[in-house]
Amino acid sequence: MDRAMPNLPSRDLATTLDFYAGFSFVERYRDEAWMILSRGTLTLEFFHHPELEPKASHFQCTVRVADLDELWGAVHAAGVRVSSQGQPRLHRPRIEESGLRIGYLVDPDGTQLTLIEEPGR
């Protein structure tokens, strides 16, 4: 099976693990420079980037899921607030001009995860 994995920055891999573990991501691999997390069929890979400035970050990736409400609800239940600024934060899902239902998560390092619902996935 062909696939591509997002490679996202982390100022501190342990802090990143704690954040994502709050909504059921599990560590699959980690050394001093790299970490792989998964949640069901979702996989995110992180590289150590201690110089990253979260407010200036332009890193982002798209996460396509069958049940956006489940993922979004798990992130919110983990204590990530709904807000239009700061990190971490959530934006409520809505149907956008594309016709897709989309929510957004910005993690503690300023990386934006675009959460797209694809029913039947």
N, C-alpha and C positions, 0 to 999 in steps of 0.2 A: 504494500500500500504506500503510495507516494504521499508525502505530507510536508508542511512547512511549520516551523515553530517560531513564535516571537521570541526575540532575545531582548530582555528588558533590563534596565539599570537598577542597581540596588546599592545605596550608600552603605548598608550594613545587612548582610545576608540573614543574620539571626533575627533582626527586627522585621525584615521582609517576611520571613517564615512565620513569625508570630502574627503578623497582620493577616496574611492569607489563610493561616490555619484557623483563624477565627470564623471563617465560613467554609471549613472542611477541605481545604487544600492540604495535601500530604507531601512531605519531603520524600523524593525518590532518589535524589543524589545531591551531595554537596561536598565541595572542597573549599579551599580558601578563596577561590576566584569564580566559582560557578555553582549554580543550584538549579535543580529541576523539581518543580512542584506539579502535582496533578490533583484533579477533582473529577472523579469519574473518567470520562473520555477527554476532558480538557487538560492540556499540558501547557505550562508556562516555564520558560527558562530565563534565569537571571544571571547577569554578570556583575561582579563587584566593581563599583564606580564611586569611590569615596569622595571624589571632587564634585559630584553632581550637585547642582543648585536646583532644588525642586521647583521653585517659582519660575525658573527660566527653562525648564525641561520642555522639550517638544516630542518626547518619546510617546508612542501610542501603539495600540494594537486593537484588532477586532476580535471579539469572542462571540461566536454564533451558537445559540442554544435553543433547544426545543421548548423549554419552559423558562422564560425570562422572569416571570413572577417568583419562581422558586429561588433562582440565583439572587435576584435583587433583594428578595425578602431575607435570605440568609445573610447577605452583606449588611443589610440594615439592622437585623437582629444582633449582629456582632458589634453594633455600636457605631457604625459609620453613619454620620449625619447627612441629611439632605441639605445641601447648601449650594450657592453659586460661586463660592470662593473658598480658598484654603485647601489643605490636604490633611488627611484623606477626606473625600466627600463623595456623595452620590447625587445623581440627577434622576428624577422620576422618569420611568418609561413613558413614551408617548408615540403616537403615530406621526412620523415625519413626512415631508413632501415626497419622499421616495415610496411611500406606502408601507414602509417597514416600521415595526414597533421597536423603538430603540431607547435604551437607558445608558447612563454613563457612570463609570467609577473612576475616580482619580485617587491613586494610591499615595502613601506617605512620601514617595520619591517624586511625585508630580507626573507620573505616567498615567495617561488616559486610556482606559479600557472601554471601548465602545461595545456595549452589550446589545446584540441584535437577536430578536426572536425569529426562529425559523421552525414553525410547527411541523411536526412529522419528521424532524431530524433524527 
